[in-house]
Amino acid sequence: MKMIIQPITLVIASLLLASVQSFGQNSKPAVNYMGIPGPIVFQKKSYQLIWSSHPDASLYKQEYLAAGDNFPNYKSMITIDFVVATVSVDDAVRTKLRELDQLKRTLDVNYEVIGNAATGEKIIDCLLGQAAADDAKSIYEHDVYRFKAIAAKSGQKGILLYALSNRAYGKDIQPFLTRLKTERKALIAEVAQVPVPEITIKK
């Protein structure tokens, strides 16, 4: 299993522990840069746009949380990133995997890449985290990253990332990991089948 997301030649966006550095750094209302109708519904749970970023001309990033969840200690988050670039899904995945291998220096990181020959999409199924001396500060995260080459309704072509991130902290980590053993495959299948949103970049 593998995770996180970020530069790809131009950048593909980061999630996870690295994502803690992104959200919550400004109090401005989130901007719906990609024109995605909300809320996003997954497993009958409604996710609202909470944070967004457009750090350069090629990258758009939006993060969604369910009611009652907050940054930085969220329990479940959906991230949608769009990178305007002439790279392939394989390019994006290879870039992410290199980053994950670097994270192994400081975090527990396990991943698996799952391909869909029929659609050309790929998923990175990732579990990572860190046990702290103070158990209350331990954190583990399971991420399912789905990469898809798309053309936005507004004409731009690039790579869309649809990612589901679930977290557990402290004493909740062990039950979380136990549930993953039986729920992981079904969760991956759901992310793989969810209709990806149409993107409309406002010029």
C-alpha atoms as one frame of an Amber mdcrd trajectory, in Angstrom:
protein
   0.000   0.000   0.000   1.165   3.590  -0.618   0.108   7.164  -0.154   0.365
  11.020  -0.243   0.463  13.275  -3.243   2.511  16.172  -4.502   4.781  17.456
  -7.260   4.660  15.687 -10.499   6.751  17.694 -12.922   4.395  20.582 -12.056
   2.892  19.182  -8.864   0.186  16.772  -7.986  -0.734  17.640  -4.439  -0.035
  16.310  -1.011  -2.264  14.725   1.559  -1.668  12.953   4.844   0.653  14.152
   7.502   2.123  16.442   4.896  -1.374  17.752   4.320  -1.540  18.981   7.881
   0.789  21.697   6.715  -1.690  22.855   4.102  -5.115  23.116   5.630  -6.041
  25.599   8.253  -3.276  28.045   7.390  -5.670  30.782   6.470  -9.152  31.637
   7.610 -10.466  32.716   4.216 -13.588  30.942   2.921 -12.816  27.995   0.646
 -13.063  28.798  -3.063 -14.640  26.211  -5.369 -11.940  26.585  -8.035 -13.059
  23.476  -9.928 -16.783  24.235 -10.017 -17.666  20.934  -8.359 -21.312  20.752
  -7.200 -21.516  20.069  -3.487 -21.810  18.458  -1.134 -19.890  15.317  -2.093
 -21.582  12.139  -0.893 -19.648   8.956  -0.122 -21.019   5.963   1.781 -24.173
   7.992   2.456 -22.069  10.589   4.281 -22.111  14.212   3.131 -18.790  16.050
   2.782 -18.614  19.855   2.548 -15.852  21.923   0.944 -13.706  23.210   3.807
 -10.361  24.195   2.304  -8.983  24.902  -1.161  -5.792  26.083  -2.806  -4.608
  27.181  -6.241  -0.867  27.625  -5.592   0.158  27.847  -9.237  -1.321  27.893
 -12.719  -1.368  24.104 -13.005  -2.659  22.882  -9.640  -6.096  23.005  -8.022
  -6.761  21.364  -4.657  -9.975  21.035  -2.608 -10.561  19.265   0.707 -13.923
  18.136   2.078 -14.977  17.101   5.591 -18.137  15.578   7.027 -20.214  17.460
   9.600 -18.582  17.491  13.035 -15.082  16.891  11.656 -12.361  19.528  11.804
  -8.739  20.138  10.828  -6.166  19.127  11.749  -7.514  16.096  13.643 -10.122
  14.957  11.154 -11.370  11.371  11.006 -12.421  11.251   7.357 -11.578  13.533
   4.439 -12.102  13.572   0.699  -9.590  15.433  -1.416  -9.975  16.290  -5.082
  -6.914  17.597  -6.911  -6.551  18.496 -10.552  -3.203  19.039 -12.241  -3.202
  20.612 -15.679  -0.307  18.807 -17.364   0.649  16.543 -20.252   1.773  13.762
 -17.917   0.301  10.273 -17.734  -1.367   8.450 -14.860   1.773   6.310 -14.606
   3.926   9.444 -14.318   1.761  10.710 -11.458   1.853   7.387  -9.637   5.633
   7.013 -10.003   6.164  10.488  -8.593   3.989   9.704  -5.598   5.692   6.408
  -4.915   9.103   8.088  -4.825   7.762  10.461  -2.186   6.368   7.593  -0.158
   9.649   5.770  -0.191  11.293   8.896   1.232   8.676   9.019   3.994   9.759
   5.570   5.142  12.726   7.261   6.791  10.465   8.696   9.478   7.064   6.972
   9.215   5.619   3.479   8.985   4.571   3.314   5.322   2.987   0.395   3.454
   1.372   0.599   0.030   0.035  -1.244  -2.961  -0.609  -0.005  -6.503  -3.758
  -1.333  -8.164  -4.299  -0.850 -11.895  -7.474  -0.883 -13.958  -6.534  -1.961
 -17.481  -9.999  -1.177 -18.825  -9.996   2.482 -17.773  -6.291   3.279 -17.500
  -6.816   4.442 -13.935  -4.618   3.494 -10.997  -5.142   3.434  -7.238  -2.549
   3.714  -4.517  -3.793   1.990  -1.386  -1.746   3.274   1.510  -1.406   2.883
   5.244   1.007   5.079   7.116   1.513   6.556  10.520   3.661   6.891  13.553
   3.566   5.512  17.075   4.599   8.104  19.664   6.081   7.618  23.116   2.916
   9.285  24.377   0.288   6.964  22.881  -2.246   9.784  22.775  -0.074  11.452
  20.123   0.123   8.399  17.866  -1.622   8.645  14.501  -2.351   6.227  11.639
  -3.947   7.006   8.329  -5.401   4.892   5.532  -5.594   6.557   2.132  -7.071
   5.440  -1.153  -5.773   7.583  -4.019  -7.430   7.237  -7.396  -5.621   8.720
 -10.412  -7.524   9.398 -13.626  -6.630  11.242 -16.825  -9.449  13.647 -17.674
 -10.427  16.625 -19.792 -12.190  19.353 -17.821 -15.451  20.733 -19.206 -13.576
  24.023 -19.531 -11.066  22.348 -21.880  -7.970  21.716 -19.755  -6.447  18.230
 -19.814  -4.609  16.675 -16.915  -4.706  14.260 -14.008  -7.518  14.135 -11.474
  -6.878  12.748  -8.020  -9.866  11.579  -5.986  -8.689  10.550  -2.535 -10.343
   9.208   0.593  -8.401   9.550   3.832  -9.426   7.955   7.139  -7.520   8.536
  10.372  -7.313   7.165  13.886  -5.540   8.542  16.949  -4.192   7.087  20.184
  -6.299   4.306  21.686  -8.508   4.204  18.587  -5.658   3.038  16.328  -5.778
  -0.681  17.090  -9.548  -1.048  16.498  -9.069   1.033  13.324  -6.371  -1.319
  12.010  -8.453  -4.373  12.910 -11.431  -3.046  10.917  -9.202  -2.337   7.931
  -8.328  -6.019   7.632 -11.912  -6.809   6.679 -13.084  -3.518   5.176 -10.106
  -2.435   3.060 -10.945  -4.266  -0.195 -14.555  -3.120  -0.194 -13.487   0.460
   0.509 -11.018   0.431  -2.375 -13.718  -0.932  -4.686 -16.098   1.856  -3.672
 -13.524   4.566  -4.355 -12.741   2.946  -7.713 -16.407   3.004  -8.727 -17.526
   6.400  -7.439 -18.402   8.788 -10.294 -15.644  11.397 -10.501 -16.923  14.976
 -10.565 -16.847  17.057 -13.725 -14.307  19.851 -13.489 -14.918  23.356 -14.751
 -12.005  25.730 -14.203 -13.119  29.342 -14.035 -10.849  31.547 -16.118
